[in-house]
Amino acid sequence: MSLSISISSILFGLILSSLVSFLEMSLSKKQRWLLAIMEITLGTLGAVSAQYLLAGAFGPVLLGLSVVPMTTGVLVMMGLVRYAYSKLA
């Protein structure tokens, strides 16, 4: 994969996981910054790994990025962080 696709997938994951984390924080009115940082970080890694594993295999492609697998990767990784947090807290 080229460097531009790697950087784009990192940015996609970062933006989507940040948006979901901060919307959730504003709705629940709890300031859980550590959880938000972990969700953003692992959500970004989920997007990058989905892009590398399933590039162009499913769904629409936008700017050379497979949108559906990347979105799924972000949401699954964020869900895993949320599950681990609920078990530890």
C-alpha positions, 0 to 999 in steps of 0.5 A: 500500500502506498503512504498516502493511503496509509495516512488517509486511513489513519486520518479516517479512523482518527476522525470517526473515532474522535467524533463517536467518542466526543458525541458519547461524552457530551451525551452522557455528561461524564468526563472520561478522558482516558476512555476517550483517548483509548477509544480514539487510539484503538479506533484508529488502529482498527481503521488502519488494520481493516484497510490493510486486510480488506482493501477494496473488498467490500463496499464503496471506495472513497479516495482509495479507502474502503469505507465499510470495512474501515467504519466497522473496524473503528466501531468494533475496536471502540466496542472492545475498549468500552467492554474492557472498561466496563469489566475493569471499572 
